[in-house]
Amino acid sequence: MPNAVVMTGYGPPEVLTWAQVPLPEPGEGQIRIKVKAAGISPTDLALRAGYLKDAIPLPPDAVLGFEAAGTVDAVGPGATGTAVGDAVAALLFSLGGYAEYAVASIWAPKPDAVSWTDAAALPSSAEAAAGVLRQLNVQRGETLLLFGGGGSVGIIATQLAAARGVTVISAVSEHDETLARELGATPVRYGPGVADRVRALGAVDAVFDAAGTGVLADAIALAGGTGRVITLSDPAAADFGVTLSQPAPGRAPGALDETIALLADGRLRLRAHQSMPMQQAAEAHRQLESGTVHERIILTLS
């Protein structure tokens, strides 16, 4: 039997354990991937801790991971355009990336120019970035305020929005101010007083909260209401009347194909990341939550 990082319950990183699991079988229109790398997203941390258990309930012994890269190991009935042995990056709406084998319904060929770790770092962040921009319907000439502009989703969202002629104001820490400028945004310092700093730059048409918690009151005030404010993972979204955008096949169709091509051509930049063995997923979560690492962590299998 293969192994996976199993979530034994909601709680601290210690609930993640490396254990044997049944070999998943691809269903209609699916493929099975022999995983080489899997990304850890901020949503993974929120799911594990139980912050999103009402919005996104998990089954017992869930395996986290919305994104993975590897080689096609089996092709299910009705799946076309790929064959056993092909290198792919996959978006896993049903989770399962922290494993030796994962089943996917959405994937894109991995170009040779894209590394395994970059391929695993892209799918979930790209889908979330493109999806929320689509839901906010930001248009050329409008101004988007982005909380969490230095994160994996925020970095991609900044580049996609700027390329479409959207003015981006990026709320970031001091550490990420130079990065925000390089990506085409105007940085403002995140933290107390951020609303006043944003107002000094002008009016805001829409707000994309990729930061996680604590910014929705400011976001609503700056956007003039909840209509064009979307958060990715703040569990207080319903209390504020704000949309909590969740991964779904219809949120950003085609986002993975578009962005992996940009990545291969050198026209898309990802958040800096480091790798750790997948068996150390609990330690990776611990480091990310404690802030001892600023980079993203990609789990790898040899």
Helices and strands as residue ranges (DSSP letters): E 3-7, G 13-15, E 16-20, E 31-39, H 42-49, E 67-75, E 87-91, E 101-104, E 106-109, H 116-121, H 123-136, E 143-147, H 152-163, E 167-172, G 174-176, H 177-182, E 186-189, H 194-199, E 206-209, H 216-223, E 229-231, H 237-240, E 243-244, H 255-264, E 273-277, G 278-280, H 281-290, E 296-300
